[in-house]
Amino acid sequence: MALYRFRVTFEDYDDVTREIDIKSTQTFEDLHRAVHQSTGYNPEYSSSFYVSNDQWLKGEEITYLPNQKRIDRGVALMEKVKLSSRIDDPHQKFYYTFNFDRPFDFHVELMKIILDETPGVTYPAIIKSVGDAPRQFVTVADAATAATADTGDDFDFLNEMGMNQEDTEDFSEVDETGEAVAEEHEEEEDEFGGEFADDEGFEDDSKAHDDF
């Protein structure tokens, strides 16, 4: 029985790839589950494969856990469609969207057709795994950790510049409230005001001399 070898890559994470061998008689649901066996994701989310061309443009849809709109449109179900029924090209491509609520998009490309199974191997089989898949969900704790890390980076930069946190507060006051800037202007006005006052006095003295 023939085997298909698919290369699976995240659309937004080119350095994460998987290669999966699967029987030609197995279904798109089998491939769906194999992908998430390789990523560690929970596969029980609404998802779809799309028969695609070389530019990854979406064609016919094959879905899992469809919503009512897909049911009404009569979209084919993964569990009922064998892979061999949608393979027309030795490098057939499928665009795959996992979990429509928080989607990850994948490129799935047929790499080769293998004529014989390997004895003792259970298919689908993950034969190559490169890179760690991104987390399936980002939690509040993850976001807080990332924010803390970003703040640390900012202060590392300030330390390199020979500055401390108090310096950043001074900058923030000038940039955001304008108070520091206003105080500087007041000091300048006092200086100039004093100088002008002396000038006025000088003019008065000149007039007095003129009177004499």
Backbone as JSON Lines, residues from 0, in Angstrom:
{"i":0,"aa":"M","n":[0.84,-1.19,0.0],"ca":[0.0,0.0,0.0],"c":[0.88,1.25,0.0]}
{"i":1,"aa":"A","n":[0.54,2.24,-0.78],"ca":[1.35,3.46,-0.9],"c":[1.26,4.32,0.35]}
{"i":2,"aa":"L","n":[2.38,5.02,0.61],"ca":[2.45,5.99,1.7],"c":[2.7,7.37,1.11]}
{"i":3,"aa":"Y","n":[2.13,8.37,1.77],"ca":[2.42,9.76,1.42],"c":[3.34,10.35,2.49]}
{"i":4,"aa":"R","n":[4.37,11.04,2.04],"ca":[5.2,11.78,2.99],"c":[4.91,13.26,2.83]}
{"i":5,"aa":"F","n":[4.35,13.86,3.89],"ca":[4.01,15.28,3.89],"c":[5.0,16.07,4.74]}
{"i":6,"aa":"R","n":[5.36,17.25,4.23],"ca":[6.1,18.21,5.05],"c":[5.11,19.26,5.52]}
{"i":7,"aa":"V","n":[5.11,19.5,6.83],"ca":[4.17,20.43,7.44],"c":[4.97,21.57,8.07]}
{"i":8,"aa":"T","n":[4.64,22.82,7.68],"ca":[5.32,23.99,8.25],"c":[4.28,25.01,8.7]}
{"i":9,"aa":"F","n":[4.59,25.69,9.79],"ca":[3.78,26.83,10.2],"c":[3.97,27.95,9.19]}
{"i":10,"aa":"E","n":[2.89,28.61,8.83],"ca":[3.0,29.73,7.89],"c":[3.84,30.87,8.48]}
{"i":11,"aa":"D","n":[3.73,31.1,9.8],"ca":[4.43,32.23,10.42],"c":[5.69,31.83,11.17]}
{"i":12,"aa":"Y","n":[6.03,30.55,11.15],"ca":[7.23,30.07,11.85],"c":[7.97,29.11,10.92]}
{"i":13,"aa":"D","n":[8.76,29.67,10.02],"ca":[9.41,28.86,8.99],"c":[10.41,27.86,9.55]}
{"i":14,"aa":"D","n":[10.92,28.13,10.76],"ca":[11.95,27.26,11.32],"c":[11.36,26.05,12.05]}
{"i":15,"aa":"V","n":[10.03,25.93,12.06],"ca":[9.37,24.78,12.7],"c":[8.77,23.9,11.6]}
{"i":16,"aa":"T","n":[9.27,22.69,11.45],"ca":[8.77,21.79,10.41],"c":[8.57,20.39,10.96]}
{"i":17,"aa":"R","n":[7.68,19.67,10.33],"ca":[7.43,18.27,10.64],"c":[7.3,17.49,9.33]}
{"i":18,"aa":"E","n":[7.73,16.25,9.34],"ca":[7.49,15.36,8.21],"c":[6.73,14.14,8.72]}
{"i":19,"aa":"I","n":[5.68,13.81,8.0],"ca":[4.76,12.77,8.45],"c":[4.51,11.79,7.31]}
{"i":20,"aa":"D","n":[4.66,10.5,7.59],"ca":[4.29,9.43,6.65],"c":[2.91,8.93,7.02]}
{"i":21,"aa":"I","n":[2.04,8.8,6.03],"ca":[0.67,8.39,6.27],"c":[0.18,7.55,5.09]}
{"i":22,"aa":"K","n":[-0.67,6.59,5.35],"ca":[-1.18,5.73,4.29],"c":[-2.11,6.51,3.36]}
{"i":23,"aa":"S","n":[-2.07,6.18,2.1],"ca":[-2.91,6.86,1.11],"c":[-4.39,6.64,1.39]}
{"i":24,"aa":"T","n":[-4.7,5.53,2.08],"ca":[-6.11,5.21,2.36],"c":[-6.6,5.84,3.66]}
{"i":25,"aa":"Q","n":[-5.71,6.48,4.4],"ca":[-6.14,7.14,5.62],"c":[-6.79,8.48,5.29]}
{"i":26,"aa":"T","n":[-7.43,9.06,6.31],"ca":[-8.26,10.24,6.06],"c":[-7.57,11.54,6.45]}
{"i":27,"aa":"F","n":[-8.21,12.64,6.08],"ca":[-7.71,13.94,6.48],"c":[-7.77,14.11,8.0]}
{"i":28,"aa":"E","n":[-8.72,13.46,8.65],"ca":[-8.74,13.52,10.11],"c":[-7.51,12.83,10.7]}
{"i":29,"aa":"D","n":[-7.08,11.74,10.1],"ca":[-5.86,11.07,10.55],"c":[-4.66,12.01,10.42]}
{"i":30,"aa":"L","n":[-4.6,12.76,9.32],"ca":[-3.5,13.7,9.13],"c":[-3.6,14.85,10.13]}
{"i":31,"aa":"H","n":[-4.8,15.35,10.34],"ca":[-5.06,16.4,11.32],"c":[-4.53,15.99,12.7]}
{"i":32,"aa":"R","n":[-4.85,14.79,13.12],"ca":[-4.41,14.32,14.43],"c":[-2.9,14.09,14.48]}
{"i":33,"aa":"A","n":[-2.35,13.63,13.38],"ca":[-0.89,13.41,13.33],"c":[-0.14,14.73,13.46]}
{"i":34,"aa":"V","n":[-0.66,15.78,12.81],"ca":[0.0,17.09,12.91],"c":[0.07,17.51,14.37]}
{"i":35,"aa":"H","n":[-1.01,17.29,15.12],"ca":[-1.03,17.77,16.51],"c":[-0.43,16.78,17.5]}
{"i":36,"aa":"Q","n":[-0.24,15.57,17.05],"ca":[0.62,14.68,17.82],"c":[2.05,15.24,17.79]}
{"i":37,"aa":"S","n":[2.42,15.83,16.65],"ca":[3.77,16.36,16.48],"c":[3.96,17.74,17.13]}
{"i":38,"aa":"T","n":[2.87,18.5,17.3],"ca":[2.98,19.83,17.91],"c":[2.7,19.82,19.41]}
{"i":39,"aa":"G","n":[1.98,18.77,19.86],"ca":[1.58,18.72,21.25],"c":[0.29,19.47,21.52]}
{"i":40,"aa":"Y","n":[-0.42,19.92,20.48],"ca":[-1.67,20.65,20.65],"c":[-2.84,19.69,20.87]}
{"i":41,"aa":"N","n":[-3.88,20.2,21.51],"ca":[-5.14,19.48,21.61],"c":[-5.85,19.6,20.26]}
{"i":42,"aa":"P","n":[-6.11,18.49,19.57],"ca":[-6.67,18.59,18.21],"c":[-8.17,18.86,18.16]}
{"i":43,"aa":"E","n":[-8.85,18.89,19.31],"ca":[-10.31,18.96,19.3],"c":[-10.83,20.38,19.15]}
{"i":44,"aa":"Y","n":[-10.45,20.99,18.04],"ca":[-10.93,22.33,17.69],"c":[-11.29,22.36,16.22]}
{"i":45,"aa":"S","n":[-12.28,23.18,15.91],"ca":[-12.74,23.3,14.52],"c":[-11.59,23.73,13.62]}
{"i":46,"aa":"S","n":[-11.36,22.97,12.54],"ca":[-10.22,23.19,11.66],"c":[-10.58,22.77,10.24]}
{"i":47,"aa":"S","n":[-9.77,23.2,9.27],"ca":[-10.03,22.81,7.88],"c":[-8.74,22.7,7.07]}
{"i":48,"aa":"F","n":[-8.72,21.72,6.19],"ca":[-7.75,21.66,5.09],"c":[-8.4,22.27,3.86]}
{"i":49,"aa":"Y","n":[-7.56,22.89,3.0],"ca":[-8.03,23.43,1.73],"c":[-7.1,22.9,0.64]}
{"i":50,"aa":"V","n":[-7.67,22.29,-0.38],"ca":[-6.88,21.89,-1.53],"c":[-6.32,23.16,-2.16]}
{"i":51,"aa":"S","n":[-4.99,23.2,-2.38],"ca":[-4.35,24.46,-2.79],"c":[-3.5,24.28,-4.04]}
{"i":52,"aa":"N","n":[-3.2,25.43,-4.65],"ca":[-2.28,25.41,-5.79],"c":[-0.88,25.79,-5.31]}
{"i":53,"aa":"D","n":[0.04,26.03,-6.23],"ca":[1.42,26.33,-5.87],"c":[1.57,27.66,-5.13]}
{"i":54,"aa":"Q","n":[0.58,28.53,-5.24],"ca":[0.63,29.83,-4.54],"c":[-0.13,29.78,-3.21]}
{"i":55,"aa":"W","n":[-0.53,28.59,-2.78],"ca":[-1.24,28.38,-1.53],"c":[-2.6,29.07,-1.49]}
{"i":56,"aa":"L","n":[-3.21,29.21,-2.65],"ca":[-4.57,29.75,-2.7],"c":[-5.55,28.64,-2.34]}
{"i":57,"aa":"K","n":[-6.53,28.99,-1.53],"ca":[-7.46,28.0,-1.02],"c":[-8.47,27.56,-2.07]}
{"i":58,"aa":"G","n":[-8.65,26.25,-2.17],"ca":[-9.68,25.69,-3.04],"c":[-10.72,24.97,-2.2]}
{"i":59,"aa":"E","n":[-11.04,23.75,-2.56],"ca":[-12.05,22.97,-1.85],"c":[-11.68,22.83,-0.37]}
{"i":60,"aa":"E","n":[-12.68,22.96,0.48],"ca":[-12.48,22.86,1.93],"c":[-12.89,21.48,2.43]}
{"i":61,"aa":"I","n":[-12.11,20.97,3.38],"ca":[-12.41,19.7,4.06],"c":[-12.28,19.98,5.54]}
{"i":62,"aa":"T","n":[-13.33,19.8,6.33],"ca":[-13.38,20.38,7.67],"c":[-13.54,19.35,8.78]}
{"i":63,"aa":"Y","n":[-13.24,19.81,10.0],"ca":[-13.39,19.01,11.22],"c":[-14.13,19.85,12.25]}
{"i":64,"aa":"L","n":[-15.13,19.25,12.92],"ca":[-15.98,19.95,13.88],"c":[-16.55,21.23,13.25]}
{"i":65,"aa":"P","n":[-17.31,21.1,12.18],"ca":[-17.78,22.29,11.45],"c":[-18.82,23.1,12.23]}
{"i":66,"aa":"N","n":[-18.84,24.41,11.98],"ca":[-19.92,25.24,12.52],"c":[-21.14,25.08,11.62]}
{"i":67,"aa":"Q","n":[-22.22,25.75,12.0],"ca":[-23.48,25.56,11.27],"c":[-23.39,26.05,9.83]}
{"i":68,"aa":"K","n":[-22.63,27.12,9.59],"ca":[-22.51,27.63,8.22],"c":[-21.85,26.6,7.31]}
{"i":69,"aa":"R","n":[-20.83,25.92,7.82],"ca":[-20.17,24.9,7.01],"c":[-21.08,23.7,6.79]}
{"i":70,"aa":"I","n":[-21.83,23.36,7.8],"ca":[-22.79,22.26,7.66],"c":[-23.82,22.61,6.58]}
{"i":71,"aa":"D","n":[-24.34,23.84,6.63],"ca":[-25.33,24.28,5.66],"c":[-24.77,24.3,4.24]}
{"i":72,"aa":"R","n":[-23.46,24.59,4.11],"ca":[-22.83,24.62,2.79],"c":[-22.47,23.22,2.31]}
{"i":73,"aa":"G","n":[-22.59,22.24,3.19],"ca":[-22.27,20.87,2.8],"c":[-20.78,20.62,2.64]}
{"i":74,"aa":"V","n":[-19.94,21.31,3.46],"ca":[-18.5,21.12,3.38],"c":[-18.16,19.67,3.79]}
{"i":75,"aa":"A","n":[-17.27,19.05,3.03],"ca":[-16.88,17.66,3.3],"c":[-16.2,17.55,4.66]}
{"i":76,"aa":"L","n":[-16.44,16.41,5.33],"ca":[-15.87,16.17,6.65],"c":[-14.56,15.4,6.54]}
{"i":77,"aa":"M","n":[-13.56,15.78,7.34],"ca":[-12.26,15.12,7.31],"c":[-12.37,13.62,7.5]}
{"i":78,"aa":"E","n":[-13.23,13.21,8.42],"ca":[-13.32,11.78,8.76],"c":[-13.82,10.93,7.59]}
{"i":79,"aa":"K","n":[-14.44,11.58,6.61],"ca":[-15.04,10.82,5.51],"c":[-14.25,10.92,4.2]}
{"i":80,"aa":"V","n":[-13.17,11.71,4.2],"ca":[-12.43,11.93,2.94],"c":[-11.05,11.29,3.04]}
{"i":81,"aa":"K","n":[-10.78,10.34,2.16],"ca":[-9.45,9.72,2.11],"c":[-8.47,10.66,1.41]}
{"i":82,"aa":"L","n":[-7.25,10.61,1.84],"ca":[-6.22,11.46,1.25],"c":[-6.07,11.23,-0.25]}
{"i":83,"aa":"S","n":[-6.11,9.98,-0.66],"ca":[-5.88,9.64,-2.07],"c":[-6.9,10.29,-3.0]}
{"i":84,"aa":"S","n":[-8.09,10.61,-2.48],"ca":[-9.13,11.19,-3.32],"c":[-8.86,12.66,-3.66]}
{"i":85,"aa":"R","n":[-7.89,13.29,-2.98],"ca":[-7.58,14.71,-3.24],"c":[-6.13,14.91,-3.67]}
{"i":86,"aa":"I","n":[-5.45,13.82,-4.07],"ca":[-4.07,13.93,-4.54],"c":[-4.05,13.83,-6.06]}
{"i":87,"aa":"D","n":[-3.84,14.98,-6.72],"ca":[-3.78,15.02,-8.18],"c":[-2.4,15.37,-8.7]}
{"i":88,"aa":"D","n":[-1.47,15.68,-7.78],"ca":[-0.16,16.2,-8.17],"c":[0.88,15.54,-7.28]}
{"i":89,"aa":"P","n":[2.05,15.15,-7.82],"ca":[3.09,14.54,-6.98],"c":[3.63,15.48,-5.9]}
{"i":90,"aa":"H","n":[3.31,16.77,-6.03],"ca":[3.68,17.75,-4.99],"c":[2.42,18.5,-4.53]}
{"i":91,"aa":"Q","n":[1.36,17.75,-4.35],"ca":[0.08,18.33,-3.95],"c":[0.24,19.16,-2.67]}
{"i":92,"aa":"K","n":[-0.43,20.32,-2.64],"ca":[-0.37,21.2,-1.48],"c":[-1.76,21.35,-0.84]}
{"i":93,"aa":"F","n":[-1.74,21.46,0.48],"ca":[-2.95,21.75,1.24],"c":[-2.64,22.9,2.21]}
{"i":94,"aa":"Y","n":[-3.53,23.88,2.2],"ca":[-3.46,24.95,3.21],"c":[-4.32,24.48,4.37]}
{"i":95,"aa":"Y","n":[-3.79,24.61,5.58],"ca":[-4.47,24.02,6.74],"c":[-4.58,25.06,7.85]}
{"i":96,"aa":"T","n":[-5.81,25.31,8.3],"ca":[-6.05,26.23,9.41],"c":[-6.56,25.43,10.6]}
{"i":97,"aa":"F","n":[-5.84,25.54,11.7],"ca":[-6.2,24.84,12.93],"c":[-6.79,25.82,13.94]}
{"i":98,"aa":"N","n":[-7.98,25.48,14.46],"ca":[-8.65,26.26,15.51],"c":[-9.0,27.67,15.02]}
{"i":99,"aa":"F","n":[-10.17,27.8,14.43],"ca":[-10.59,29.08,13.84],"c":[-10.72,30.2,14.87]}
{"i":100,"aa":"D","n":[-10.94,29.85,16.14],"ca":[-11.06,30.89,17.16],"c":[-9.72,31.55,17.45]}
{"i":101,"aa":"R","n":[-8.66,30.73,17.51],"ca":[-7.3,31.25,17.72],"c":[-6.39,30.53,16.73]}
{"i":102,"aa":"P","n":[-6.44,30.91,15.48],"ca":[-5.88,30.06,14.42],"c":[-4.36,30.03,14.33]}
{"i":103,"aa":"F","n":[-3.88,28.85,13.95],"ca":[-2.55,28.66,13.42],"c":[-2.72,28.18,11.99]}
{"i":104,"aa":"D","n":[-1.96,28.75,11.07],"ca":[-2.03,28.34,9.67],"c":[-0.78,27.56,9.29]}
{"i":105,"aa":"F","n":[-1.0,26.52,8.47],"ca":[0.08,25.62,8.08],"c":[0.1,25.44,6.57]}
{"i":106,"aa":"H","n":[1.29,25.15,6.05],"ca":[1.45,24.68,4.67],"c":[1.77,23.19,4.74]}
{"i":107,"aa":"V","n":[1.0,22.41,4.03],"ca":[1.17,20.95,4.01],"c":[1.46,20.55,2.57]}
{"i":108,"aa":"E","n":[2.64,19.99,2.34],"ca":[3.06,19.68,0.97],"c":[3.48,18.22,0.85]}
{"i":109,"aa":"L","n":[2.98,17.56,-0.18],"ca":[3.38,16.18,-0.46],"c":[4.81,16.18,-0.99]}
{"i":110,"aa":"M","n":[5.7,15.46,-0.29],"ca":[7.11,15.42,-0.67],"c":[7.44,14.24,-1.57]}
{"i":111,"aa":"K","n":[6.87,13.08,-1.24],"ca":[7.13,11.89,-2.06],"c":[6.06,10.84,-1.79]}
{"i":112,"aa":"I","n":[5.96,9.93,-2.74],"ca":[5.06,8.78,-2.58],"c":[5.95,7.55,-2.4]}
{"i":113,"aa":"I","n":[5.73,6.84,-1.31],"ca":[6.53,5.66,-0.97],"c":[5.67,4.42,-1.23]}
{"i":114,"aa":"L","n":[6.23,3.48,-1.95],"ca":[5.42,2.34,-2.39],"c":[5.21,1.28,-1.32]}
{"i":115,"aa":"D","n":[6.15,1.15,-0.4],"ca":[6.04,0.07,0.59],"c":[6.09,0.62,2.0]}
{"i":116,"aa":"E","n":[5.29,0.03,2.87],"ca":[5.32,0.38,4.29],"c":[6.55,-0.23,4.95]}
{"i":117,"aa":"T","n":[6.97,0.38,6.04],"ca":[8.06,-0.18,6.85],"c":[7.46,-1.13,7.88]}
{"i":118,"aa":"P","n":[7.87,-2.39,7.9],"ca":[7.29,-3.35,8.85],"c":[7.41,-2.86,10.3]}
{"i":119,"aa":"G","n":[6.34,-3.04,11.05],"ca":[6.34,-2.69,12.46],"c":[6.01,-1.24,12.76]}
{"i":120,"aa":"V","n":[5.87,-0.4,11.74],"ca":[5.57,1.02,11.96],"c":[4.06,1.25,11.95]}
{"i":121,"aa":"T","n":[3.58,2.02,12.91],"ca":[2.17,2.39,12.96],"c":[2.0,3.74,12.28]}
{"i":122,"aa":"Y","n":[1.09,3.82,11.32],"ca":[0.86,5.06,10.56],"c":[-0.43,5.72,10.98]}
{"i":123,"aa":"P","n":[-0.46,7.06,10.95],"ca":[0.59,7.99,10.53],"c":[1.79,7.95,11.48]}
{"i":124,"aa":"A","n":[2.98,8.25,10.93],"ca":[4.22,8.24,11.69],"c":[4.96,9.55,11.49]}
{"i":125,"aa":"I","n":[5.4,10.15,12.58],"ca":[6.2,11.38,12.52],"c":[7.65,10.96,12.32]}
{"i":126,"aa":"I","n":[8.22,11.29,11.19],"ca":[9.57,10.81,10.89],"c":[10.63,11.89,11.06]}
{"i":127,"aa":"K","n":[10.21,13.16,11.14],"ca":[11.17,14.23,11.33],"c":[10.49,15.39,12.04]}
{"i":128,"aa":"S","n":[11.19,15.96,13.02],"ca":[10.64,17.08,13.77],"c":[11.75,18.1,14.01]}
{"i":129,"aa":"V","n":[11.56,19.31,13.51],"ca":[12.56,20.38,13.64],"c":[11.91,21.59,14.3]}
{"i":130,"aa":"G","n":[12.48,22.07,15.38],"ca":[11.98,23.28,16.04],"c":[10.83,22.99,16.98]}
{"i":131,"aa":"D","n":[10.68,23.85,17.99],"ca":[9.59,23.73,18.95],"c":[8.37,24.52,18.46]}
{"i":132,"aa":"A","n":[7.21,23.88,18.52],"ca":[5.98,24.57,18.14],"c":[5.68,25.67,19.15]}
{"i":133,"aa":"P","n":[5.15,26.81,18.71],"ca":[4.74,27.85,19.65],"c":[3.64,27.35,20.56]}
{"i":134,"aa":"R","n":[3.46,27.99,21.7],"ca":[2.42,27.56,22.65],"c":[1.05,27.65,21.99]}
{"i":135,"aa":"Q","n":[0.21,26.67,22.32],"ca":[-1.13,26.67,21.72],"c":[-1.94,27.86,22.2]}
{"i":136,"aa":"F","n":[-1.83,28.19,23.47],"ca":[-2.53,29.34,24.03],"c":[-1.55,30.14,24.87]}
{"i":137,"aa":"V","n":[-1.65,31.48,24.82],"ca":[-0.83,32.35,25.64],"c":[-1.66,32.75,26.85]}
{"i":138,"aa":"T","n":[-1.2,32.4,28.06],"ca":[-1.93,32.69,29.28],"c":[-1.6,34.09,29.78]}
{"i":139,"aa":"V","n":[-2.37,34.54,30.79],"ca":[-2.1,35.84,31.42],"c":[-0.71,35.83,32.04]}
{"i":140,"aa":"A","n":[-0.33,34.7,32.65],"ca":[0.99,34.59,33.27],"c":[2.1,34.73,32.23]}
{"i":141,"aa":"D","n":[1.88,34.13,31.03],"ca":[2.87,34.25,29.96],"c":[3.04,35.71,29.54]}
{"i":142,"aa":"A","n":[1.9,36.41,29.4],"ca":[1.96,37.81,28.99],"c":[2.69,38.65,30.03]}
{"i":143,"aa":"A","n":[2.42,38.38,31.34],"ca":[3.08,39.13,32.4],"c":[4.58,38.87,32.4]}
{"i":144,"aa":"T","n":[4.96,37.62,32.17],"ca":[6.38,37.28,32.12],"c":[7.06,38.0,30.97]}
{"i":145,"aa":"A","n":[6.39,38.04,29.82],"ca":[6.95,38.73,28.66],"c":[7.11,40.22,28.93]}
{"i":146,"aa":"A","n":[6.1,40.8,29.61],"ca":[6.17,42.23,29.91],"c":[7.32,42.52,30.87]}
{"i":147,"aa":"T","n":[7.51,41.63,31.86],"ca":[8.61,41.8,32.8],"c":[9.94,41.71,32.08]}
{"i":148,"aa":"A","n":[10.05,40.75,31.17],"ca":[11.28,40.59,30.4],"c":[11.58,41.84,29.59]}
{"i":149,"aa":"D","n":[10.53,42.43,28.99],"ca":[10.71,43.64,28.19],"c":[11.22,44.78,29.06]}
{"i":150,"aa":"T","n":[10.64,44.91,30.28],"ca":[11.07,45.97,31.19],"c":[12.52,45.79,31.57]}
{"i":151,"aa":"G","n":[12.91,44.54,31.84],"ca":[14.29,44.25,32.17],"c":[15.23,44.67,31.07]}
{"i":152,"aa":"D","n":[14.84,44.43,29.84],"ca":[15.67,44.83,28.7],"c":[15.88,46.33,28.67]}
{"i":153,"aa":"D","n":[14.8,47.08,28.99],"ca":[14.91,48.54,28.99],"c":[15.94,49.01,30.0]}
{"i":154,"aa":"F","n":[15.91,48.4,31.21],"ca":[16.83,48.84,32.24],"c":[18.24,48.37,31.98]}
{"i":155,"aa":"D","n":[18.39,47.24,31.28],"ca":[19.72,46.82,30.86],"c":[20.34,47.89,29.96]}
{"i":156,"aa":"F","n":[19.52,48.42,29.06],"ca":[20.0,49.47,28.15],"c":[20.42,50.71,28.94]}
{"i":157,"aa":"L","n":[19.59,51.06,29.95],"ca":[19.9,52.24,30.75],"c":[21.18,52.04,31.55]}
{"i":158,"aa":"N","n":[21.35,50.81,32.07],"ca":[22.58,50.52,32.83],"c":[23.81,50.69,31.95]}
{"i":159,"aa":"E","n":[23.7,50.24,30.69],"ca":[24.82,50.4,29.78],"c":[25.14,51.87,29.54]}
{"i":160,"aa":"M","n":[24.12,52.71,29.61],"ca":[24.31,54.14,29.38],"c":[24.75,54.86,30.66]}
{"i":161,"aa":"G","n":[24.92,54.1,31.78],"ca":[25.32,54.72,33.04],"c":[24.2,55.48,33.71]}
{"i":162,"aa":"M","n":[22.95,55.04,33.48],"ca":[21.79,55.73,34.04],"c":[21.04,54.78,34.95]}
{"i":163,"aa":"N","n":[20.19,55.32,35.82],"ca":[19.4,54.48,36.72],"c":[17.93,54.78,36.57]}
{"i":164,"aa":"Q","n":[17.11,54.1,37.38],"ca":[15.66,54.25,37.24],"c":[15.2,55.67,37.52]}
{"i":165,"aa":"E","n":[15.88,56.36,38.49],"ca":[15.48,57.73,38.8],"c":[15.65,58.65,37.6]}
{"i":166,"aa":"D","n":[16.71,58.35,36.81],"ca":[16.92,59.15,35.6],"c":[15.76,59.01,34.65]}
{"i":167,"aa":"T","n":[15.21,57.79,34.56],"ca":[14.09,57.58,33.64],"c":[12.87,58.33,34.12]}
{"i":168,"aa":"E","n":[12.71,58.45,35.45],"ca":[11.57,59.21,35.96],"c":[11.7,60.68,35.59]}
{"i":169,"aa":"D","n":[12.95,61.2,35.65],"ca":[13.16,62.59,35.25],"c":[12.78,62.8,33.8]}
{"i":170,"aa":"F","n":[13.2,61.84,32.93],"ca":[12.85,61.94,31.52],"c":[11.35,61.89,31.33]}
{"i":171,"aa":"S","n":[10.68,61.02,32.08],"ca":[9.25,60.86,31.89],"c":[8.53,62.15,32.29]}
{"i":172,"aa":"E","n":[9.03,62.84,33.34],"ca":[8.39,64.08,33.74],"c":[8.53,65.15,32.67]}
{"i":173,"aa":"V","n":[9.69,65.23,32.09],"ca":[9.9,66.24,31.05],"c":[9.06,65.92,29.83]}
{"i":174,"aa":"D","n":[9.05,64.63,29.43],"ca":[8.38,64.26,28.18],"c":[6.87,64.27,28.32]}
{"i":175,"aa":"E","n":[6.37,63.81,29.47],"ca":[4.93,63.59,29.58],"c":[4.2,64.77,30.19]}
{"i":176,"aa":"T","n":[4.75,65.37,31.26],"ca":[4.03,66.44,31.94],"c":[4.51,67.82,31.55]}
{"i":177,"aa":"G","n":[5.79,67.95,31.14],"ca":[6.34,69.25,30.79],"c":[6.7,70.1,31.98]}
{"i":178,"aa":"E","n":[6.59,69.52,33.24],"ca":[6.86,70.33,34.43],"c":[8.31,70.76,34.48]}
{"i":179,"aa":"A","n":[9.21,69.83,34.22],"ca":[10.63,70.17,34.29],"c":[10.97,71.25,33.27]}
{"i":180,"aa":"V","n":[10.39,71.13,32.09],"ca":[10.64,72.13,31.06],"c":[10.11,73.48,31.5]}
{"i":181,"aa":"A","n":[8.93,73.5,32.11],"ca":[8.35,74.77,32.55],"c":[9.22,75.43,33.59]}
{"i":182,"aa":"E","n":[9.79,74.62,34.54],"ca":[10.64,75.18,35.56],"c":[11.89,75.81,34.95]}
{"i":183,"aa":"E","n":[12.47,75.17,33.94],"ca":[13.64,75.72,33.29],"c":[13.34,77.06,32.65]}
{"i":184,"aa":"H","n":[12.15,77.14,32.0],"ca":[11.77,78.41,31.37],"c":[11.59,79.5,32.41]}
{"i":185,"aa":"E","n":[11.03,79.14,33.59],"ca":[10.83,80.15,34.62],"c":[12.16,80.71,35.09]}
{"i":186,"aa":"E","n":[13.17,79.78,35.26],"ca":[14.48,80.24,35.68],"c":[15.08,81.19,34.66]}
{"i":187,"aa":"E","n":[14.91,80.86,33.35],"ca":[15.44,81.71,32.31],"c":[14.79,83.08,32.34]}
{"i":188,"aa":"E","n":[13.45,83.07,32.58],"ca":[12.74,84.34,32.61],"c":[13.24,85.2,33.76]}
{"i":189,"aa":"D","n":[13.52,84.56,34.94],"ca":[14.0,85.33,36.08],"c":[15.33,85.98,35.76]}
{"i":190,"aa":"E","n":[16.22,85.21,35.09],"ca":[17.53,85.75,34.75],"c":[17.41,86.94,33.82]}
{"i":191,"aa":"F","n":[16.63,86.7,32.75],"ca":[16.48,87.78,31.77],"c":[15.72,88.96,32.37]}
{"i":192,"aa":"G","n":[14.73,88.62,33.23],"ca":[13.97,89.69,33.86],"c":[14.86,90.59,34.68]}
{"i":193,"aa":"G","n":[15.8,89.93,35.44],"ca":[16.73,90.71,36.26],"c":[17.62,91.57,35.39]}
{"i":194,"aa":"E","n":[18.09,91.03,34.28],"ca":[18.97,91.78,33.39],"c":[18.24,92.98,32.8]}
{"i":195,"aa":"F","n":[16.98,92.7,32.37],"ca":[16.22,93.8,31.79],"c":[15.95,94.89,32.82]}
{"i":196,"aa":"A","n":[15.74,94.46,34.08],"ca":[15.49,95.46,35.13],"c":[16.69,96.36,35.29]}
{"i":197,"aa":"D","n":[17.9,95.79,35.26],"ca":[19.11,96.59,35.37],"c":[19.23,97.55,34.21]}
{"i":198,"aa":"D","n":[18.85,97.06,32.99],"ca":[18.93,97.9,31.8],"c":[18.02,99.1,31.94]}
{"i":199,"aa":"E","n":[16.8,98.85,32.49],"ca":[15.86,99.95,32.64],"c":[16.43,101.02,33.58]}
{"i":200,"aa":"G","n":[17.06,100.5,34.65],"ca":[17.66,101.44,35.6],"c":[18.76,102.25,34.94]}
{"i":201,"aa":"F","n":[19.52,101.61,34.09],"ca":[20.6,102.3,33.37],"c":[20.05,103.4,32.49]}
{"i":202,"aa":"E","n":[18.92,103.12,31.83],"ca":[18.31,104.12,30.97],"c":[17.85,105.32,31.78]}
{"i":203,"aa":"D","n":[17.28,105.04,32.96],"ca":[16.81,106.13,33.8],"c":[17.96,107.02,34.23]}
{"i":204,"aa":"D","n":[19.1,106.39,34.59],"ca":[20.25,107.16,35.0],"c":[20.74,108.04,33.86]}
{"i":205,"aa":"S","n":[20.68,107.56,32.64],"ca":[21.13,108.32,31.48],"c":[20.27,109.56,31.31]}
{"i":206,"aa":"K","n":[18.96,109.37,31.49],"ca":[18.05,110.51,31.35],"c":[18.37,111.58,32.39]}
{"i":207,"aa":"A","n":[18.67,111.05,33.61],"ca":[18.99,112.01,34.67],"c":[20.2,112.83,34.32]}
{"i":208,"aa":"H","n":[21.22,112.23,33.78],"ca":[22.42,112.96,33.36],"c":[22.11,113.94,32.26]}
{"i":209,"aa":"D","n":[21.18,113.56,31.35],"ca":[20.82,114.46,30.27],"c":[20.18,115.73,30.8]}
{"i":210,"aa":"D","n":[19.37,115.56,31.89],"ca":[18.71,116.71,32.45],"c":[19.73,117.74,32.99]}
{"i":211,"aa":"F","n":[20.84,117.19,33.48],"ca":[21.88,118.12,33.94],"c":[22.58,118.73,32.76]}
